[in-house]
């Protein structure tokens, strides 16, 4: 395969991000978009590529070797399964499904067809996350003990004019934003064992939460807290501090993730490293350093990785199973908020038929 022909399903904000990214990745070419909206037809005409209103039409044309699925959340499973059964690898935007039961259908289709699924938790492709992962694996802070993650942003009122963003099955900052933070916590700590959460919609009064707090207990060891709101002002959010998407969000110097271990601490996205050194404790001054890394475009890195997967030269960095595990944590936080009780992830997965 000299050149990978890629189609993008869905031309919303993230779909257009993938479209723009494909223009810059050698060895991959955008051949079509699939979206029923009139605007997407104009977009395709401007790009001089094919436009289809259905996935069936795309498959009949046979002009794609791989597909990016960036359509509304409630279409991820039916479209994803259809493409996998047609023998096409997919880059599937998060969340993988609207429910854990639906996610099991996607996992079954991937297992049956043997086609790879890369889930679009793009932050794992960020060089600073890769640098942090290496530092943790190399013992820079010792065994992880705790972490805290903050996400505070003020979304404008018209953001919620898009219907799915106020649908409890698809919207809310837990599914839209915090699921990425959950993915990073799992990436660093391992699997989540239990969750205690509390959510509120008191600020906006919409059907979805606007503010949430949660405590995550991990299987191996460690605790983490997440506090997020899309109705509160602050720079303490990955989107506003990482510089990952400069075309959409201004960059601020703020810390959003703090990881503390037995021998040191690490903050993100600044990659500050703190340690006492041998024998040190809180009576001794901490030593400060910075973990080095070279910044590159995260979405380009993700698309290049997808290309390697399609060519059979790499396995997905973020698998379908990862996507399901992240969904489990989101569902657990929501259930805990409603019941006031801690939720065991294993019990939740068993009751919903999710693959484990």
C-alpha positions as CSV (number, residue, x, y, z in Angstrom):
1,X,0.0,0.0,0.0
2,X,1.8,3.1,-1.2
3,X,-0.8,5.6,-0.2
4,X,-3.6,5.1,2.4
5,X,-7.0,6.4,1.2
6,X,-8.9,7.8,4.2
7,X,-12.5,8.9,4.5
8,X,-13.9,11.0,7.3
9,X,-17.4,10.4,8.6
10,X,-18.8,13.5,10.3
11,X,-17.7,17.1,9.5
12,X,-18.3,18.8,12.8
13,X,-15.5,20.4,14.9
14,X,-13.4,17.3,15.5
15,X,-14.1,15.9,12.0
16,X,-12.7,19.1,10.5
17,X,-9.7,18.8,12.7
18,X,-9.0,15.3,11.3
19,X,-9.6,16.7,7.8
20,X,-7.1,19.5,8.3
21,X,-4.6,17.0,9.8
22,X,-4.8,14.6,6.8
23,X,-3.7,17.4,4.6
24,X,-0.3,17.4,6.3
25,X,0.4,13.7,6.8
26,X,2.6,12.1,4.1
27,X,1.4,8.7,2.8
28,X,-2.2,9.4,3.7
29,X,-4.8,11.1,1.4
30,X,-8.3,12.3,2.2
31,X,-10.7,10.8,-0.5
32,X,-14.1,11.5,0.9
33,X,-16.3,12.9,3.6
34,X,-19.6,11.3,4.8
35,X,-22.2,13.7,6.3
36,X,-25.8,14.4,5.3
37,X,-25.5,18.2,5.9
38,X,-25.5,20.6,2.9
39,X,-22.4,22.3,4.4
40,X,-20.4,19.1,4.2
41,X,-21.2,18.9,0.4
42,X,-19.8,22.4,0.0
43,X,-16.7,21.4,2.1
44,X,-16.1,18.4,-0.1
45,X,-16.4,20.4,-3.3
46,X,-13.9,22.9,-1.9
47,X,-11.5,20.1,-1.1
48,X,-12.1,18.4,-4.5
49,X,-13.0,15.1,-2.9
50,X,-16.1,12.9,-2.9
51,X,-19.1,13.6,-0.8
52,X,-21.5,10.9,0.5
53,X,-24.6,11.2,2.7
54,X,-24.4,7.6,3.9
55,X,-21.7,5.0,4.8
56,X,-23.4,2.6,2.5
57,X,-22.6,4.9,-0.4
58,X,-19.0,5.3,0.7
59,X,-18.6,1.5,0.9
60,X,-20.1,1.1,-2.6
61,X,-17.6,3.5,-4.0
62,X,-14.6,1.5,-2.7
63,X,-12.4,4.6,-2.4
64,X,-11.3,4.2,1.3
65,X,-8.7,1.9,2.9
66,X,-9.4,3.3,6.4
67,X,-12.0,5.6,8.0
68,X,-12.1,8.2,10.7
69,X,-15.4,8.2,12.5
70,X,-16.2,11.6,14.0
71,X,-20.0,11.5,13.7
72,X,-22.4,12.1,16.7
73,X,-21.8,9.8,19.6
74,X,-25.0,7.8,19.1
75,X,-23.8,6.7,15.7
76,X,-20.4,5.4,16.8
77,X,-21.4,1.8,17.3
78,X,-23.6,1.2,14.2
79,X,-21.2,3.0,11.9
80,X,-18.1,1.5,13.6
81,X,-19.5,-2.0,13.3
82,X,-20.5,-1.5,9.7
83,X,-17.0,-0.3,8.7
84,X,-15.3,-3.1,10.6
85,X,-17.5,-5.7,9.0
86,X,-16.5,-4.2,5.6
87,X,-12.9,-4.9,6.4
88,X,-11.8,-1.3,7.2
89,X,-9.7,-0.1,10.1
90,X,-11.2,2.8,12.0
91,X,-10.0,5.7,14.1
92,X,-13.1,6.1,16.3
93,X,-13.7,9.3,18.2
94,X,-14.5,9.1,21.9
95,X,-16.7,8.0,23.6
96,X,-16.8,4.7,21.9
97,X,-20.6,4.3,22.6
98,X,-23.6,5.8,24.3
99,X,-23.7,2.9,26.8
100,X,-21.7,0.0,28.0
101,X,-24.0,-2.5,26.5
102,X,-23.5,-0.8,23.1
103,X,-19.8,-0.8,23.6
104,X,-19.9,-4.6,23.9
105,X,-21.3,-4.7,20.4
106,X,-18.4,-2.8,19.0
107,X,-15.9,-4.9,20.9
108,X,-17.5,-8.1,19.5
109,X,-17.3,-6.7,15.9
110,X,-13.6,-5.9,16.3
111,X,-12.9,-9.3,17.7
112,X,-15.0,-11.1,15.0
113,X,-13.4,-9.2,12.1
114,X,-9.9,-8.7,13.4
115,X,-9.9,-5.1,12.2
116,X,-8.1,-2.6,14.3
117,X,-9.8,0.2,16.2
118,X,-7.9,3.2,17.4
119,X,-9.9,5.3,19.8
120,X,-9.4,9.0,19.6
121,X,-8.1,9.8,23.1
122,X,-5.5,12.0,21.3
123,X,-3.7,13.2,24.4
124,X,-1.7,9.9,24.7
125,X,0.0,10.9,21.4
126,X,1.1,14.3,22.9
127,X,4.9,14.2,23.3
128,X,4.6,15.7,26.8
129,X,2.4,12.8,27.9
130,X,4.9,10.3,26.3
131,X,7.6,12.1,28.3
132,X,5.6,11.9,31.5
133,X,4.9,8.2,30.9
134,X,8.6,7.4,30.4
135,X,9.5,9.4,33.5
136,X,7.0,7.5,35.6
137,X,8.1,4.1,34.2
138,X,11.7,5.1,34.9
139,X,10.9,5.7,38.6
140,X,11.2,9.5,38.6
141,X,8.7,9.8,41.4
142,X,8.6,6.2,42.6
143,X,5.4,4.2,43.1
144,X,2.4,6.5,42.4
145,X,0.4,7.4,45.5
146,X,-2.1,10.1,44.5
147,X,-3.1,12.4,41.7
148,X,-5.5,15.3,41.3
149,X,-6.9,16.6,38.1
150,X,-8.7,19.9,37.6
151,X,-10.8,21.1,34.6
152,X,-12.4,24.6,34.9
153,X,-13.7,26.3,31.8
154,X,-16.5,28.7,31.0
155,X,-18.4,27.5,27.9
156,X,-20.6,30.1,26.2
157,X,-24.4,29.7,26.4
158,X,-24.6,29.1,22.6
159,X,-22.3,26.1,23.0
160,X,-25.4,24.3,24.2
161,X,-27.6,25.2,21.2
162,X,-26.2,21.9,19.7
163,X,-28.9,19.4,20.8
164,X,-26.7,16.5,21.7
165,X,-24.6,18.5,24.1
166,X,-27.6,18.7,26.5
167,X,-28.5,15.0,26.0
168,X,-27.6,13.1,29.2
169,X,-26.7,10.1,27.0
170,X,-24.2,12.1,24.9
171,X,-23.4,15.4,26.5
172,X,-22.0,17.0,29.6
173,X,-18.4,17.7,30.6
174,X,-17.9,14.2,31.9
175,X,-18.3,12.6,28.5
176,X,-17.0,15.6,26.5
177,X,-14.0,16.6,28.5
178,X,-13.2,14.5,31.6
179,X,-13.2,11.2,29.8
180,X,-9.8,12.3,28.4
181,X,-8.5,13.0,31.9
182,X,-9.8,9.6,33.0
183,X,-7.9,8.0,30.1
184,X,-4.6,9.6,31.2
185,X,-5.2,8.5,34.8
186,X,-5.7,4.9,33.6
187,X,-2.6,5.3,31.4
188,X,-0.5,6.2,34.4
189,X,-2.1,4.3,37.3
190,X,-3.6,1.3,35.6
191,X,-7.2,0.1,35.9
192,X,-9.8,1.8,38.2
193,X,-11.4,-0.4,40.9
194,X,-14.0,1.9,42.4
195,X,-15.5,5.3,42.1
196,X,-17.2,7.8,44.4
197,X,-18.7,10.8,42.6
198,X,-21.0,13.8,42.9
199,X,-22.5,15.8,40.0
200,X,-24.6,18.9,39.8
201,X,-26.5,20.9,37.2
202,X,-27.2,23.7,39.6
203,X,-25.5,26.5,37.6
204,X,-27.2,26.1,34.2
205,X,-30.1,23.8,35.1
206,X,-29.6,21.8,31.9
207,X,-30.4,18.0,31.7
208,X,-26.6,17.4,31.9
209,X,-24.2,18.1,34.7
210,X,-22.1,21.3,34.7
211,X,-20.0,20.4,37.7
212,X,-18.6,17.1,39.0
213,X,-16.2,15.8,41.6
214,X,-15.0,12.2,41.9
215,X,-12.6,10.0,43.8
216,X,-11.0,7.1,41.9
217,X,-9.5,4.1,43.6
218,X,-7.1,2.1,41.4
219,X,-6.6,-1.7,41.4
220,X,-2.9,-1.7,42.0
221,X,-2.6,1.2,44.4
222,X,-3.3,4.9,44.6
223,X,-6.1,7.4,44.7
224,X,-7.0,10.2,42.3
225,X,-9.5,13.1,42.5
226,X,-11.1,14.8,39.5
227,X,-12.9,18.2,39.8
228,X,-14.4,19.7,36.7
229,X,-16.9,22.3,35.6
230,X,-17.7,23.9,32.3
231,X,-19.5,26.7,34.1
232,X,-16.6,28.1,36.1
233,X,-13.8,30.5,35.1
234,X,-10.2,29.4,35.3
235,X,-7.1,28.4,33.2
236,X,-6.9,25.0,35.0
237,X,-8.0,22.9,32.1
238,X,-6.0,20.8,29.7
239,X,-7.5,22.6,26.7
240,X,-6.4,26.0,28.1
241,X,-3.0,25.1,29.3
242,X,-1.4,22.4,27.1
243,X,-1.3,24.4,23.8
244,X,-2.6,21.2,22.1
245,X,-5.2,23.0,20.0
246,X,-4.0,26.6,19.4
247,X,-6.5,27.2,16.7
248,X,-9.4,26.9,19.1
249,X,-8.1,27.7,22.6
250,X,-5.6,30.3,23.9
251,X,-2.7,28.8,26.0
252,X,-2.2,29.8,29.6
253,X,0.5,28.8,32.1
254,X,-1.4,26.7,34.5
255,X,-1.1,23.3,36.1
256,X,-4.0,20.8,35.6
257,X,-2.6,17.5,36.7
258,X,-0.6,16.7,39.8
259,X,1.0,13.3,40.4
260,X,2.7,12.4,43.7
261,X,4.7,9.3,44.4
262,X,6.9,7.9,47.1
263,X,10.1,9.5,45.8
264,X,8.8,12.6,44.0
265,X,6.1,14.6,42.3
266,X,5.3,15.5,38.7
267,X,2.9,18.2,37.4
268,X,1.3,18.6,33.9
269,X,1.4,20.1,31.4
270,X,4.6,21.9,32.6
271,X,6.4,18.6,33.4
272,X,7.8,20.0,36.6
273,X,9.6,17.3,38.7
274,X,10.0,17.7,42.4
275,X,12.1,15.4,44.7
276,X,13.7,15.4,48.1
277,X,16.5,13.0,47.1
278,X,17.6,10.0,49.2
279,X,16.4,10.3,52.8
280,X,14.5,13.5,52.4
281,X,11.2,14.5,53.9
282,X,9.0,17.5,54.5
283,X,11.6,19.1,56.7
284,X,14.0,19.3,53.7
285,X,13.9,21.6,50.7
286,X,12.6,20.0,47.5
287,X,14.7,20.0,44.3
288,X,13.0,21.1,41.2
289,X,13.7,20.1,37.6
290,X,11.8,19.7,34.3
291,X,11.3,16.6,32.3
292,X,12.5,17.4,28.7
293,X,10.4,16.8,25.6
294,X,10.0,18.2,22.1
295,X,6.6,19.5,21.2
296,X,5.0,18.3,18.0
297,X,1.4,18.4,16.8
298,X,-0.7,15.9,18.8
299,X,-3.3,15.3,16.1
300,X,-0.6,14.7,13.4
301,X,1.1,12.2,15.7
302,X,-2.2,10.4,16.2
303,X,-2.9,10.3,12.5
304,X,0.6,9.0,11.7
305,X,0.1,6.3,14.3
306,X,-3.2,5.4,12.6
307,X,-1.4,5.1,9.3
308,X,1.1,2.7,10.9
309,X,-1.8,0.6,12.2
310,X,-3.4,0.5,8.8
311,X,-0.1,-0.7,7.3
312,X,0.2,-3.4,9.9
313,X,3.3,-1.9,11.5
314,X,1.8,-0.9,14.8
315,X,-0.9,-1.9,17.3
316,X,-3.4,0.8,18.6
317,X,-2.0,2.9,21.4
318,X,-5.6,3.4,22.6
319,X,-7.6,0.3,22.0
320,X,-11.3,-0.4,21.9
321,X,-10.9,-1.9,25.4
322,X,-9.4,1.3,26.6
323,X,-12.3,3.2,25.3
324,X,-14.7,0.9,27.1
325,X,-12.8,1.1,30.4
326,X,-13.0,4.9,30.2
327,X,-16.7,4.7,29.6
328,X,-17.1,2.4,32.6
329,X,-15.5,5.1,34.9
330,X,-17.8,7.8,33.5
331,X,-20.9,5.7,34.0
332,X,-19.7,4.8,37.5
333,X,-19.3,8.5,38.4
334,X,-22.8,9.2,37.2
335,X,-24.3,6.2,39.1
336,X,-22.4,7.1,42.2
337,X,-23.7,10.7,42.0
338,X,-27.3,9.4,41.8
339,X,-27.1,6.8,44.5
340,X,-24.6,8.4,46.9
341,X,-22.7,5.1,47.1
342,X,-19.3,4.0,45.8
343,X,-19.5,2.0,42.6
344,X,-17.3,-1.1,42.0
345,X,-16.2,-1.1,38.4
346,X,-16.2,-4.9,38.0
347,X,-19.8,-5.1,39.2
348,X,-20.8,-2.3,36.8
349,X,-19.2,-4.0,33.8
350,X,-20.7,-7.4,34.7
351,X,-24.2,-5.9,35.0
352,X,-23.9,-4.1,31.6
353,X,-22.4,-6.9,29.6
354,X,-19.2,-4.9,28.8
355,X,-16.2,-6.8,27.6
356,X,-13.5,-7.2,30.3
